């Protein structure tokens, strides 16, 4: 059941990236180009996702535990620190360079393999770098 | 009119995936975190299957789902590698990406996520603006 739900959620998520065309960097870069030929479509992706997401978290608050698992694993951090700001800033620069954030970048493995080979390898390397750094500093 | 129907529908599907994963398994659908868990955590099955599903679902673009906008011409490996490193490292340092902070975090009304989303949107817009002069 656990495996089936994970796979299904991933499938629906990927389908959402396709239907919204967020899987296409041209669309994403067009959205980020607010001073040029702006393509506002991504706003509607956020509106659609957050509308359903708000409902999801309202229901979540009323449940004692998840339907098929023992406990909740939802971020509890509240602190706004330099890591958050620096991390988000670096991420934004990387996103603005290619139009790939992690989800759409991963779907490029299926849709645009010539680019995905470089982007996804570097995505994993960047993530690994942070993992190792955290291990060393702890 | 039709301009925003597909994005809205696609967004709702992303929200639906978030809802199912949250209410059934109690977890957030932040793709950068799920990818990192699939690679580096001991309990890899759920995150790995989510990532496989995401790639398979995304493959519907241009086949099952109509593609109306062309992909950009294949860009230089150096640009893609720098972008990937920044996205990979930055999302882990900042604890989330477009999905983790932008969708899940804002849906939870998390102050951290709202700040993070405003920050990465700003630097992304600035990067695209500067790139247009190069």
Interface residues (C-beta under 8 A of the other chain):
Chain A: X2 X3 X5 X6 X7 X8 X9 X10 X11 X12 X13 X14 X15 X16 X17 X18 X19 X20 X21 X22 X23 X24 X25 X26 X27 X29 X30 X32 X33 X34 X35 X36 X41 X42 X43 X44 X45 X46 X47 X48 X49 X50 X51 X52 X53 X54 X55 X56 X57 X59 X60 X63 X65 X66 X67 X68 X69 X71 X72 X73 X74 X75 X77 X78 X79 X80 X83 X84 X85 X86 X87 X88 X89 X90 X91 X92 X93 X94 X95 X96 X97 X98 X99 X100 X101 X102 X103 X104 X105 X106 X107 X108 X109 X110 X111 X112 X114 X115 X118 X119 X120 X121 X122 X123 X124 X125 X126 X127 X128 X129 X130 X131
Chain B: X3 X4 X6 X7 X8 X9 X10 X11 X12 X13 X14 X15 X16 X17 X18 X19 X20 X21 X22 X23 X24 X25 X26 X27 X28 X29 X31 X32 X35 X36 X39 X40 X45 X46 X47 X49 X50 X51 X52 X53 X54 X55 X56 X57 X58 X59 X60 X61 X62 X64 X65 X67 X68 X69 X70 X71 X72 X74 X75 X77 X79 X80 X81 X82 X83 X84 X85 X86 X87 X88 X89 X90 X91 X92 X93 X94 X95 X96 X97 X98 X99 X101 X102 X103 X104 X105 X106 X107 X108 X109 X110 X111 X112 X115 X116 X117 X119 X120 X121 X122 X123 X124 X125 X126 X127 X128 X129 X131 X132
